[in-house]
Structures are given as structure tokens and as C-alpha cells.
Amino acid sequence: MEAGAETYFGKQAKDLTLEEAALLAAVPKAPGEYSPTANPAKAKERRDLVLDLMARTGFATQSEVDAAKVKPIVLAETAYYQPPQALSPAFDYPVEFIRQDLEDKYTTRVAQTGLAVYSTINVAAQKKAYEAVRTGLRWYDKSHTSWRSSYDAIPTSSNNGAPTQQELASYKYPDWYRNEYAPGRYLMGLVMKVDSARDEATVRFGNYTATVTAADMGWGRRAPRTEFKPGYLAYFEIKEADKKARRLKVELTQIPNVQGAMMTLNAHTGEIVTMIGGYDFLTNKFNNAYQAYRQTGSAFKPFVYTAAIEWGMTPDTTVSGAAIDINGWEPHNYDGSLSCGDMPLKTALAHSMNIPAVHLLQTVGIQTGSQMVRRFGIKVPMAPYLSSALGATEVPLDQMVSAYSAFPNKGIRVEPHMIRKVLDRDGAVMQEWERTTYKVVSEYVALTMVSMMRGVVQGGTATRAQALGVPLAGKTGTVNDHTDVWFIGYTPTYVTGAWMGYPGRKKPLGNDMVGSSGALPIFLDFMKDFLKDKPKEDFSRAPSMPEDMREMYKQRQRELALERAQMTADEQDNQTDQNPNPSAIST
């Protein structure tokens, strides 16, 4: 009621007149059909019906109702703005995700008939995730890019390209519909006038205005008289808001070119707790959380290590760090080295060593690795090359987060979902979520991987995550040329993944940008708030290796020993063939 009163009439519910209150009561029956902006005649007809009911039930006298019915519908300016999908920008991406899902299942007509949708999104967590992603992207934009002086201009029919005063006064930016003008909020403003003599600009934000001086131009430090033209849409942070005078104090900033995404999943239930698909839905509706297929870098390695553990290896099994040269392809570690010392699996994973990961995939086999990836619910087939051990396969964030959820959930992956229940406008259940689970690996394999991935936090590439002070496991990821950075981490219950990269293109973020410096800070900013009111959990210990797995591993070791012996014999035979006089060989 409060939101409707503010949107349609620009006032609080307690200040509504009789006819205004009746209209708000009339609309929910069929919002599309009785919209006072789209169908004013039908809206008045429905409003008058509600007024008659109020008279019959004693909520108002007949004379009050008769007087109210004569009055036309008069709405505030905010009622005519094109509304965003959600009343708060933090929920734009999940609301659009749900809308598309409903339209796919029930058609657009049915989806717009007043359905009641119960979602899994945690309101407080979603708001924090929204701020964490945006803060991280603004930090990157300010520290790694330059001021762009790039502005969109509103449409105009004027021949000289400058909008008329009428066009400026009537323009409505969608985000103004929300009518949120609080300090700390970032909002698009329309430049109405530029005073060159005073070096200031008048900027409108819906029903609010601000005077922007040189001191308000932010880190770009440009002059208003040269930076702005009437009709420009510029991005500002609200510093102060005077609701009575409808005046704002603002500071100029810019929307980052870089994009990011974050998603949190309950590993036990499959409920999507948060989903952030980008910096700003109104300027970029593409949802990077599930629509962006990106190379994953070392965040892909846990799937290869899982195959190795299931194959019979243990965290202490030594893996080779010898140089690899396959038809000219020579993988290297992050530091550029083409080889490294042999080391235990747990050390190689914790420090994200590339060459040992390739050796592991070579040992278990590309087909085995590919099958493992598919079992984790990754819908994209793993590329049939050893480079896949280093994250060459392009996978969206939501599939990666869902795959990781099998680790803390003891090898079981629960199908992710954002909708718990859907009711039609009469209250009948149209859809209700039914739990779907997949056995990915055994409890032993899953919890052994958890212990190794905790090493990433305890002494590997994500030691900064220890600041959370809770048991945590996860994996960083950095793609070649630093085009994408990842971190996917989890507690015993929740899995959160964060990604950053330029949209739709392979553009380097900078040599200093890796998973631990780009994605991990966003993860930490969110998780420190998200976990503060939740009980501290510890991971279960892995059970003993199953006997059949132990025997299988022994058999494979024997087979490998025979293969190595045969290879050595073959090499010796080749040397003999190339040297017909063995005694002539110098020793």
C-alpha cells in the first residue's frame, strides 16, 4: 500500500483520499487490465465498484462515495514513468530471471495476470550482494581505467540536435520511478541547463534537482561548462537529500565498462539465495550470472583433481611437475616457468600449479575428465584437449556455482532453483518446486576435495579469505592474459561465486588482476555481512578410502609401472638401432 501510494500519488498511505485508496484497492485484481496509466477508463470503472462496496460495508457513507465517484483519477508524475521490473534496483536481475522463466512456461499473457510468486532470494543478502559487486567494479574502474567523458543524450526531434525545453521537462528515466533519493545511492541525472559564466549545471532527477559545481565533478575533475550539454544523461552519487525542498547534493561518477556477477546457492537445498548479473540492469540487461559463457581458468581445476581422487590418488600422491611439450604446446605455471618440482596433489591445487594439473588430466585421461565435468552438471562439453585442465572450457557462473555445491554436500548436487511456488490470482497452486538431486561422486571423494580446497584458503592463492574467520574452501581462477578473474568459495552450507571481466570480449584487466585480487574481494565484502548472523559450521571429515577404490588404484599403479618399463625398454632399443657399434658410445 505504501509503495502504491508513493508511486501513483506521491504521498504516504495515511494521506490518501477516499477515491485514491479505492483505486489502490482496485488495481491488484488485474494490474494489467486495471492500470490507471494504461487503461484509465477501466481503472475508474473498477475504482467506482470498490467505492460502492465501501458504502455497502460501512467503510464510507453514501454521500462520501457519491462525491468521490465524481472525481477524475489524478496521478502523480511518477505513475507515468516506465517502471523497472523491480521496485528496488538490487532485485532487477532476479526479477527478470523469474519473469522470463514464467513466460517460457505459461506464456506472456498468463504471466501478466496477477500471479503470486514465492522466490528463494534472501532480501537482505541480495541487497548486500548488489552493493558488493558494484563497489568492486567501481574500485576497478577508478584504479585501472581513465575518465571517459562519455554520456548518452535523450532523444530529440530538434534539427540542431539540442532537446527543446519541453523535451527536457517531460523526459522520464526509468530509475526515477523508484523514487529513492537517499545518500549513497547512485542515479542517472538529466542535465537541464549549463551556466558557463558560473561554471555550473542544473541536473534533474525526477522531481528532484541539483546544482552541480566544479567541486561536485568527482575524480574526473572536469569543468561543468565544458563537460556537460543540456540533454546529457550523467551518473551521480547522492551525497545529501532534502526531501522537503526536493533538492540533492550530488557528485559525478561514471558507470564502469567492466562487468561482474555473483551468485550464492544453498548447497543442501539448491535454493538460489542471491543473483547479481551485472553492474546496472537498466543500462545492461544481459545477465552475466547465467548468460555469459566465459573461460574459467584455474577455477576449473577442481574437476580434474576430483577425477584424480576418484581414480585412486590421495592428497599426498606425488604429481609430476616436468615440462610438457605436445606438438609445440608448452604450458607454463603462473610465474612463467615451464616446469616445477614434483609435489603432492594438495600442494599443487593450493598453489594453483598449471603443469601438475595438465599431468593429472593426462594420467586419468581426457575422456575420464570430460565425463567428470558432465557429472558435475556442467552443460558445456569439456574441450577434448589437455589445455582444458587449465580452464579453456567456457562455462557460465551459475553452472560453476552449482557444480561446486556438490563438494560441501558430500557428493550430491541439488538442482538450483529460484522459484519455490507460483499461485494464480485465485490462490490456486500452479507450480511448486520438487527436489531433484544428482549423485556426482562418493562422500569420500567429495570431502577429500573439500580438505584440499581448504588448503587454497589456509596456505594457497586465497589466504585473504581467512579474514572471515570461518571454515572455508574454494578456488581462485585467472584466465590467460588476465581477461577474466574468478573466485568460488563455500562453507558447509553456502556456495558463492564471483566473476569479473569485460563484457563480450577478451580484453585484459591488467597484469595485477588475478582471482585473489579481483573476484575474491567482492566475495569477501559480501560474505562477511552474509555470515555474521549465521552459526559457525565446520566441514565433515572424509571417511576412509573405500577398499574397492584402493584396490583399483593399486592395479592402475601396476599398469603404469609396466607402461613406464616398456617405454624405457623401447627408448633403449631405439638408441641401439641408432648406434650399430655400442662400444663406440662415450660414457
C-alpha positions as CSV (number, residue, x, y, z in Angstrom):
1,M,0.0,0.0,0.0
2,E,2.8,2.4,0.9
3,A,4.6,1.7,-2.4
4,G,1.5,2.2,-4.4
5,A,0.6,5.4,-2.6
6,E,4.1,6.8,-3.3
7,T,4.1,5.6,-6.9
8,Y,0.7,6.6,-8.0
9,F,0.0,9.7,-5.8
10,G,3.4,10.8,-4.5
11,K,2.2,10.6,-0.9
12,Q,2.1,8.3,2.1
13,A,-0.8,5.9,2.6
14,K,-2.2,7.8,5.6
15,D,-2.6,10.9,3.4
16,L,-4.7,9.2,0.7
17,T,-8.2,10.5,-0.2
18,L,-11.1,8.1,-0.3
19,E,-11.1,7.8,-4.1
20,E,-7.3,7.3,-4.1
21,A,-7.4,4.5,-1.6
22,A,-10.2,2.8,-3.6
23,L,-8.1,2.9,-6.7
24,L,-5.2,1.2,-5.0
25,A,-7.6,-1.5,-3.8
26,A,-8.9,-1.9,-7.3
27,V,-5.7,-2.4,-9.2
28,P,-4.3,-5.7,-7.7
29,K,-7.2,-7.8,-9.1
30,A,-5.7,-7.5,-12.6
31,P,-2.8,-5.0,-12.7
32,G,-2.5,-5.0,-16.5
33,E,-6.2,-4.6,-17.2
34,Y,-6.9,-2.0,-14.5
35,S,-3.7,0.0,-14.8
36,P,-4.7,3.7,-14.3
37,T,-1.9,4.8,-16.7
38,A,-2.6,2.2,-19.5
39,N,-6.4,1.8,-19.1
40,P,-7.7,4.9,-17.2
41,A,-11.4,4.2,-18.1
42,K,-11.3,0.6,-16.9
43,A,-9.4,1.7,-13.8
44,K,-12.1,4.3,-12.9
45,E,-14.8,1.8,-13.5
46,R,-13.1,-0.7,-11.2
47,R,-12.4,2.1,-8.6
48,D,-16.0,3.1,-8.6
49,L,-17.0,-0.5,-8.0
50,V,-14.7,-0.6,-4.9
51,L,-16.3,2.7,-3.7
52,D,-19.8,1.2,-3.9
53,L,-18.5,-1.8,-1.9
54,M,-17.1,0.5,0.7
55,A,-20.5,2.2,1.1
56,R,-22.4,-1.1,1.4
57,T,-20.0,-2.4,4.0
58,G,-20.0,0.7,6.1
59,F,-16.4,1.9,5.4
60,A,-17.8,5.2,4.0
61,T,-21.1,7.0,3.8
62,Q,-23.1,7.0,0.6
63,S,-22.7,10.8,0.2
64,E,-18.9,10.4,0.6
65,V,-18.8,7.7,-2.1
66,D,-21.0,9.7,-4.5
67,A,-18.7,12.7,-4.1
68,A,-15.6,10.5,-4.7
69,K,-17.0,8.8,-7.8
70,V,-17.5,12.2,-9.5
71,K,-13.8,13.0,-9.2
72,P,-11.4,12.0,-12.1
73,I,-8.3,9.9,-11.5
74,V,-5.4,12.3,-10.9
75,L,-2.0,10.7,-10.7
76,A,1.5,11.9,-9.7
77,E,4.2,12.2,-12.4
78,T,5.9,9.1,-11.1
79,A,3.0,6.9,-12.1
80,Y,3.7,7.5,-15.7
81,Y,7.4,6.5,-15.7
82,Q,8.2,3.3,-17.4
83,P,8.7,1.1,-14.4
84,P,11.7,-1.2,-13.9
85,Q,11.0,-4.8,-13.3
86,A,11.6,-4.4,-9.5
87,L,10.9,-1.6,-7.0
88,S,14.5,-1.8,-5.8
89,P,17.4,-1.9,-8.3
90,A,19.1,-4.7,-6.2
91,F,16.4,-7.1,-7.4
92,D,16.3,-6.2,-11.1
93,Y,18.3,-9.3,-12.3
94,P,16.4,-12.0,-10.3
95,V,13.0,-10.5,-11.1
96,E,13.8,-10.5,-14.8
97,F,15.1,-14.1,-14.4
98,I,11.8,-15.1,-12.8
99,R,9.8,-13.2,-15.4
100,Q,11.5,-15.0,-18.3
101,D,11.0,-18.4,-16.6
102,L,7.3,-17.8,-16.1
103,E,6.8,-16.5,-19.6
104,D,8.6,-19.6,-21.0
105,K,6.3,-21.9,-19.0
106,Y,3.0,-20.1,-19.1
107,T,3.2,-17.6,-22.0
108,T,3.3,-13.8,-21.6
109,R,-0.5,-13.4,-21.2
110,V,-0.7,-15.8,-18.3
111,A,2.5,-14.5,-16.6
112,Q,0.9,-11.0,-16.5
113,T,-2.4,-11.9,-14.9
114,G,-1.5,-11.3,-11.3
115,L,0.5,-14.4,-10.3
116,A,1.9,-14.6,-6.8
117,V,5.5,-15.9,-7.0
118,Y,7.4,-17.1,-3.9
119,S,11.1,-16.9,-4.6
120,T,14.2,-18.2,-2.8
121,I,16.0,-14.8,-2.9
122,N,17.1,-13.6,0.5
123,V,16.2,-9.9,0.6
124,A,19.0,-8.7,2.9
125,A,21.6,-10.9,1.2
126,Q,20.6,-9.7,-2.3
127,K,20.9,-6.1,-1.3
128,K,24.4,-6.7,0.1
129,A,25.5,-8.7,-2.9
130,Y,24.3,-5.9,-5.1
131,E,26.4,-3.4,-3.2
132,A,29.4,-5.7,-3.1
133,V,29.5,-6.3,-6.8
134,R,29.0,-2.6,-7.6
135,T,31.6,-1.5,-5.1
136,G,34.2,-3.9,-6.6
137,L,33.5,-2.8,-10.1
138,R,33.7,0.9,-9.2
139,W,37.0,0.3,-7.4
140,Y,38.4,-1.4,-10.6
141,D,37.1,1.3,-12.9
142,K,38.7,4.1,-10.8
143,S,42.0,2.3,-10.2
144,H,42.5,0.7,-13.6
145,T,40.9,3.0,-16.2
146,S,40.7,6.7,-17.0
147,W,37.8,9.2,-17.1
148,R,35.9,8.7,-20.3
149,S,33.6,11.8,-20.5
150,S,31.0,9.5,-22.2
151,Y,27.3,10.4,-21.9
152,D,24.1,9.4,-23.6
153,A,21.8,12.1,-24.8
154,I,18.0,11.9,-24.7
155,P,16.1,11.6,-28.0
156,T,15.1,14.9,-29.7
157,S,13.2,16.0,-32.7
158,S,15.1,19.2,-32.9
159,N,17.1,19.8,-36.1
160,N,20.1,21.2,-34.3
161,G,20.4,18.1,-32.0
162,A,19.7,20.1,-28.8
163,P,16.5,19.0,-27.0
164,T,13.7,21.5,-26.5
165,Q,12.7,22.7,-23.1
166,Q,9.5,20.7,-23.4
167,E,11.5,17.5,-24.2
168,L,13.8,18.2,-21.2
169,A,10.9,18.7,-18.9
170,S,8.9,15.7,-20.0
171,Y,11.8,13.2,-20.1
172,K,11.5,10.4,-17.5
173,Y,14.4,8.0,-16.8
174,P,13.1,4.6,-15.6
175,D,15.1,4.5,-12.4
176,W,13.3,7.7,-11.2
177,Y,10.2,5.6,-10.9
178,R,11.6,4.0,-7.8
179,N,11.5,7.5,-6.1
180,E,14.5,6.6,-4.0
181,Y,16.7,9.6,-3.2
182,A,18.9,8.5,-0.2
183,P,22.6,9.4,0.4
184,G,24.9,6.7,-1.1
185,R,22.5,5.9,-3.9
186,Y,23.8,6.1,-7.5
187,L,21.4,7.6,-10.0
188,M,21.2,8.9,-13.6
189,G,20.5,12.6,-13.8
190,L,19.4,14.7,-16.8
191,V,21.4,17.9,-17.5
192,M,18.8,20.6,-17.9
193,K,20.9,23.8,-18.1
194,V,24.6,24.7,-18.2
195,D,25.6,28.1,-16.8
196,S,29.0,28.8,-18.4
197,A,29.6,32.0,-16.5
198,R,29.1,30.4,-13.1
199,D,30.6,27.1,-14.3
200,E,27.7,25.0,-13.0
201,A,24.9,22.8,-14.3
202,T,21.3,22.2,-13.3
203,V,20.6,18.5,-13.2
204,R,17.2,16.9,-12.7
205,F,16.4,13.6,-11.1
206,G,12.7,13.1,-11.5
207,N,11.1,15.6,-9.1
208,Y,14.4,16.5,-7.5
209,T,17.1,18.8,-8.8
210,A,20.7,19.5,-8.0
211,T,23.2,22.3,-8.9
212,V,26.5,20.7,-10.0
213,T,29.6,22.9,-9.5
214,A,33.2,22.2,-10.3
215,A,33.6,20.8,-6.7
216,D,31.0,18.2,-7.5
217,M,32.7,16.7,-10.6
218,G,34.3,13.7,-8.9
219,W,37.5,12.1,-9.7
220,G,37.3,13.1,-13.4
221,R,37.8,16.8,-12.2
222,R,36.3,18.3,-15.3
223,A,34.6,21.6,-15.6
224,P,30.8,21.5,-15.8
225,R,30.7,24.2,-18.6
226,T,32.9,22.0,-20.9
227,E,31.8,18.6,-19.7
228,F,28.0,18.9,-20.0
229,K,25.4,19.9,-22.5
230,P,21.6,20.1,-21.9
231,G,20.1,16.7,-22.7
232,Y,23.1,14.7,-21.4
233,L,22.4,11.8,-19.0
234,A,25.2,11.6,-16.4
235,Y,25.7,9.3,-13.5
236,F,25.9,10.7,-9.9
237,E,26.2,9.6,-6.4
238,I,23.8,11.2,-4.0
239,K,25.6,12.9,-1.1
240,E,22.7,14.7,0.6
241,A,18.9,14.7,0.1
242,D,16.4,17.4,1.2
243,K,13.0,15.7,0.6
244,K,11.1,18.8,1.7
245,A,12.8,21.1,-0.8
246,R,13.3,18.2,-3.3
247,R,17.0,19.2,-3.7
248,L,20.0,16.9,-3.9
249,K,23.7,17.3,-3.3
250,V,25.5,15.0,-5.7
251,E,28.9,14.0,-7.1
252,L,29.6,13.0,-10.7
253,T,30.9,9.5,-11.3
254,Q,30.7,7.0,-14.2
255,I,29.3,3.6,-14.9
256,P,32.2,1.1,-15.1
257,N,32.8,-0.5,-18.5
258,V,33.9,-3.7,-16.8
259,Q,31.2,-6.2,-15.7
260,G,30.9,-8.6,-12.8
261,A,28.5,-11.2,-11.5
262,M,27.9,-13.0,-8.2
263,M,25.6,-15.8,-7.1
264,T,25.0,-17.6,-3.8
265,L,23.5,-21.1,-3.6
266,N,22.4,-23.2,-0.6
267,A,24.2,-26.5,-1.3
268,H,21.7,-28.6,0.7
269,T,18.5,-27.2,-0.8
270,G,19.6,-25.9,-4.2
271,E,17.9,-22.5,-3.4
272,I,19.5,-19.5,-5.2
273,V,20.0,-17.0,-2.3
274,T,21.4,-14.2,-4.4
275,M,21.9,-13.4,-8.1
276,I,23.7,-10.3,-9.4
277,G,24.0,-10.3,-13.2
278,G,25.9,-7.1,-13.7
279,Y,26.5,-3.5,-12.6
280,D,23.2,-1.9,-13.6
281,F,20.2,-3.7,-15.2
282,L,18.8,-0.5,-16.8
283,T,22.0,0.1,-18.8
284,N,22.8,-3.6,-19.5
285,K,20.1,-6.2,-19.2
286,F,22.4,-9.1,-20.1
287,N,22.7,-11.3,-17.1
288,N,26.3,-12.3,-16.6
289,A,25.4,-14.8,-13.9
290,Y,23.9,-17.3,-16.3
291,Q,24.1,-15.9,-19.8
292,A,27.9,-15.2,-20.0
293,Y,29.9,-18.2,-21.1
294,R,33.5,-17.4,-20.0
295,Q,36.7,-19.3,-19.7
296,T,37.1,-20.3,-16.0
297,G,40.9,-20.5,-15.6
298,S,42.1,-22.4,-12.6
299,A,38.5,-22.5,-11.1
300,F,38.1,-25.5,-13.4
301,K,41.0,-27.5,-11.9
302,P,38.9,-29.0,-9.0
303,F,37.0,-31.1,-11.6
304,V,40.3,-32.6,-12.8
305,Y,41.5,-33.2,-9.2
306,T,38.2,-34.8,-8.4
307,A,38.7,-37.3,-11.3
308,A,42.2,-38.0,-9.9
309,I,40.9,-38.6,-6.4
310,E,38.2,-41.0,-7.7
311,W,40.9,-42.6,-9.8
312,G,42.5,-43.6,-6.6
313,M,45.0,-40.9,-5.9
314,T,45.2,-39.2,-2.5
315,P,46.0,-35.6,-1.4
316,D,49.6,-36.8,-0.7
317,T,50.1,-38.6,-4.0
318,T,53.0,-37.0,-5.9
319,V,52.3,-35.4,-9.2
320,S,54.9,-34.6,-11.8
321,G,56.0,-31.0,-12.5
322,A,58.1,-31.9,-15.5
323,A,58.0,-29.7,-18.6
324,I,55.4,-30.6,-21.2
325,D,55.8,-30.2,-25.0
326,I,53.0,-31.6,-27.1
327,N,53.3,-30.5,-30.8
328,G,54.7,-27.2,-29.7
329,W,52.2,-26.6,-26.9
330,E,54.2,-25.9,-23.8
331,P,52.0,-25.0,-20.8
332,H,53.6,-22.8,-18.1
333,N,52.9,-22.0,-14.5
334,Y,51.6,-18.6,-13.4
335,D,55.2,-17.4,-12.9
336,G,56.1,-18.3,-16.4
337,S,58.1,-21.4,-15.5
338,L,57.9,-24.3,-17.9
339,S,58.5,-26.9,-15.1
340,C,58.5,-27.2,-11.4
341,G,59.4,-29.8,-8.8
342,D,57.2,-32.9,-8.2
343,M,54.7,-32.2,-5.4
344,P,51.7,-33.6,-3.6
345,L,48.3,-33.1,-5.1
346,K,47.2,-30.9,-2.2
347,T,50.1,-28.6,-2.7
348,A,49.7,-28.3,-6.4
349,L,46.0,-27.4,-6.0
350,A,46.5,-25.0,-3.2
351,H,49.1,-23.0,-5.2
352,S,47.2,-23.5,-8.5
353,M,50.2,-25.0,-10.3
354,N,49.4,-25.4,-14.0
355,I,51.8,-28.1,-15.1
356,P,50.9,-30.7,-12.5
357,A,47.2,-30.1,-13.4
358,V,48.0,-31.0,-17.0
359,H,49.9,-34.1,-15.9
360,L,46.9,-35.2,-13.9
361,L,44.5,-34.9,-16.8
362,Q,47.0,-36.7,-18.9
363,T,47.1,-39.5,-16.3
364,V,43.4,-40.0,-15.8
365,G,42.6,-39.4,-19.4
366,I,40.7,-36.7,-21.2
367,Q,37.6,-38.8,-21.6
368,T,37.6,-39.5,-17.8
369,G,38.0,-35.8,-17.1
370,S,35.2,-34.9,-19.6
371,Q,32.8,-37.4,-18.0
372,M,33.6,-36.0,-14.6
373,V,32.8,-32.4,-15.7
374,R,29.5,-33.6,-17.1
375,R,28.6,-35.4,-13.9
376,F,29.1,-32.1,-12.0
377,G,26.2,-30.7,-14.1
378,I,28.3,-28.6,-16.4
379,K,26.2,-28.5,-19.6
380,V,29.1,-27.3,-21.8
381,P,31.2,-30.3,-23.1
382,M,34.8,-30.1,-21.9
383,A,37.1,-29.4,-24.9
384,P,38.9,-32.6,-25.7
385,Y,42.4,-31.2,-25.1
386,L,44.8,-31.2,-22.2
387,S,44.6,-27.4,-22.0
388,S,41.1,-28.0,-20.5
389,A,42.9,-28.7,-17.3
390,L,43.7,-25.0,-17.1
391,G,40.1,-23.8,-17.7
392,A,39.8,-23.4,-21.5
393,T,36.2,-24.5,-21.5
394,E,33.7,-21.6,-21.3
395,V,31.1,-22.0,-18.6
396,P,28.6,-19.6,-17.0
397,L,28.9,-18.7,-13.4
398,D,25.6,-20.3,-12.3
399,Q,26.8,-23.7,-13.6
400,M,30.1,-23.4,-11.8
401,V,28.5,-22.5,-8.5
402,S,26.1,-25.4,-8.8
403,A,28.9,-27.8,-9.6
404,Y,30.9,-26.6,-6.6
405,S,27.9,-27.2,-4.4
406,A,28.5,-31.0,-4.6
407,F,31.7,-30.7,-2.6
408,P,30.2,-29.5,0.7
409,N,27.1,-31.5,0.2
410,K,29.1,-34.8,0.3
411,G,28.9,-35.5,-3.4
412,I,25.3,-34.7,-4.0
413,R,24.3,-31.8,-6.3
414,V,20.8,-30.4,-5.8
415,E,19.2,-28.8,-8.9
416,P,19.3,-25.0,-8.4
417,H,16.0,-23.1,-8.4
418,M,14.8,-19.5,-7.7
419,I,11.0,-20.2,-7.6
420,R,9.5,-22.1,-4.6
421,K,5.9,-21.7,-5.6
422,V,3.6,-19.9,-8.0
423,L,-0.1,-19.2,-7.3
424,D,-2.7,-17.9,-9.8
425,R,-4.7,-14.8,-9.0
426,D,-7.3,-17.0,-7.3
427,G,-4.7,-18.6,-5.0
428,A,-4.5,-22.0,-6.7
429,V,-1.1,-23.6,-6.9
430,M,0.3,-23.5,-10.5
431,Q,3.8,-24.6,-9.7
432,E,5.7,-25.9,-6.7
433,W,9.3,-26.8,-6.6
434,E,10.2,-30.5,-6.3
435,R,13.6,-31.5,-5.1
436,T,15.9,-33.0,-7.8
437,T,19.3,-34.4,-6.8
438,Y,22.2,-35.9,-8.6
439,K,24.9,-38.2,-7.2
440,V,28.1,-36.7,-8.6
441,V,30.8,-38.5,-6.5
442,S,31.1,-40.5,-3.3
443,E,31.2,-38.9,0.1
444,Y,34.8,-39.9,0.4
445,V,35.8,-38.2,-2.9
446,A,33.8,-35.0,-2.2
447,L,35.1,-34.5,1.3
448,T,38.6,-35.3,0.3
449,M,38.3,-32.5,-2.3
450,V,36.9,-30.2,0.5
451,S,40.0,-30.8,2.6
452,M,42.3,-30.0,-0.4
453,M,40.3,-26.9,-1.4
454,R,40.5,-25.7,2.2
455,G,44.3,-25.6,1.5
456,V,43.7,-22.9,-1.1
457,V,42.4,-20.7,1.8
458,Q,44.8,-21.9,4.5
459,G,48.0,-21.5,2.6
460,G,47.4,-21.1,-1.1
461,T,46.2,-18.5,-3.5
462,A,43.2,-17.3,-1.4
463,T,44.7,-16.8,2.1
464,R,43.0,-13.4,2.3
465,A,39.7,-15.3,2.8
466,Q,41.0,-16.3,6.3
467,A,39.8,-12.9,7.4
468,L,36.2,-14.3,7.5
469,G,37.2,-16.4,10.5
470,V,35.1,-19.4,9.4
471,P,36.0,-22.7,7.9
472,L,36.1,-22.0,4.1
473,A,37.1,-23.8,1.0
474,G,37.3,-22.6,-2.6
475,K,39.4,-21.9,-5.7
476,T,40.6,-18.9,-7.5
477,G,40.7,-18.6,-11.3
478,T,42.6,-16.3,-13.7
479,V,42.3,-16.7,-17.4
480,N,45.2,-16.2,-19.9
481,D,46.1,-12.6,-20.4
482,H,44.1,-11.7,-17.3
483,T,40.8,-11.3,-19.2
484,D,38.6,-13.0,-16.5
485,V,39.0,-13.5,-12.8
486,W,37.1,-15.8,-10.6
487,F,36.6,-16.9,-7.0
488,I,34.2,-19.6,-5.9
489,G,34.2,-20.4,-2.2
490,Y,32.0,-22.3,0.1
491,T,31.1,-23.0,3.7
492,P,29.4,-26.3,4.7
493,T,26.1,-24.8,3.6
494,Y,26.6,-21.9,1.2
495,V,28.5,-21.6,-2.1
496,T,29.2,-18.2,-3.5
497,G,30.9,-17.4,-6.9
498,A,32.2,-14.1,-8.1
499,W,33.4,-13.2,-11.6
500,M,34.8,-10.1,-13.2
501,G,35.7,-9.3,-16.9
502,Y,34.9,-7.1,-19.8
503,P,31.6,-8.0,-21.4
504,G,31.6,-10.0,-24.6
505,R,35.2,-9.5,-25.5
506,K,38.6,-10.7,-24.4
507,K,40.2,-7.6,-23.0
508,P,42.9,-7.8,-20.4
509,L,42.0,-6.4,-17.0
510,G,45.6,-5.7,-16.1
511,N,48.6,-7.9,-15.1
512,D,47.9,-7.3,-11.4
513,M,44.3,-8.6,-11.7
514,V,44.0,-12.2,-10.7
515,G,41.3,-14.2,-8.9
516,S,42.6,-13.3,-5.5
517,S,42.8,-9.5,-6.2
518,G,39.7,-9.1,-8.5
519,A,37.0,-11.6,-7.6
520,L,37.9,-12.5,-4.0
521,P,37.5,-9.0,-2.6
522,I,33.9,-8.9,-3.9
523,F,33.3,-12.4,-2.4
524,L,34.7,-11.3,1.0
525,D,32.8,-8.0,1.0
526,F,29.6,-9.9,0.6
527,M,30.3,-13.0,2.8
528,K,31.5,-11.0,5.9
529,D,28.0,-9.5,6.1
530,F,26.1,-12.6,5.0
531,L,27.7,-14.9,7.5
532,K,27.7,-12.7,10.6
533,D,24.3,-13.8,11.9
534,K,24.7,-17.5,10.9
535,P,26.1,-20.3,13.2
536,K,29.8,-21.2,12.6
537,E,29.9,-24.5,10.8
538,D,32.8,-26.9,10.3
539,F,33.2,-29.4,7.4
540,S,32.7,-33.1,7.9
541,R,35.9,-35.2,7.8
542,A,36.3,-37.5,4.9
543,P,35.8,-41.2,5.6
544,S,38.4,-43.8,4.8
545,M,39.1,-44.6,1.2
546,P,36.8,-47.4,0.1
547,E,38.5,-50.7,-0.3
548,D,37.5,-51.2,-3.9
549,M,39.0,-47.8,-4.8
550,R,42.2,-48.7,-3.0
551,E,42.5,-51.9,-5.0
552,M,41.7,-50.2,-8.2
553,Y,44.4,-47.7,-7.5
554,K,47.0,-50.4,-6.8
555,Q,46.1,-52.1,-10.1
556,R,46.5,-48.9,-12.0
557,Q,49.8,-48.2,-10.4
558,R,51.0,-51.7,-11.5
559,E,49.7,-51.0,-15.0
560,L,51.5,-47.6,-15.1
561,A,54.7,-49.2,-13.8
562,L,54.6,-51.8,-16.7
563,E,53.9,-49.0,-19.2
564,R,56.9,-47.0,-17.9
565,A,59.1,-50.1,-18.1
566,Q,58.0,-50.8,-21.6
567,M,58.7,-47.1,-22.6
568,T,62.2,-47.3,-21.1
569,A,62.9,-50.5,-23.0
570,D,61.6,-49.0,-26.2
571,E,63.9,-46.0,-25.8
572,Q,66.9,-48.3,-25.2
573,D,66.1,-50.3,-28.3
574,N,65.9,-47.1,-30.3
575,Q,69.3,-46.0,-29.1
576,T,70.8,-49.4,-30.0
577,D,69.3,-49.2,-33.5
578,Q,70.8,-45.7,-34.0
579,N,74.2,-46.8,-32.8
580,P,75.3,-50.1,-34.6
581,N,78.6,-50.1,-32.7
582,P,77.5,-49.8,-29.0
583,S,81.2,-50.0,-27.8
584,A,81.9,-46.7,-29.6
585,I,79.4,-44.8,-27.3
586,S,81.2,-42.4,-24.9
587,T,80.4,-42.9,-21.3
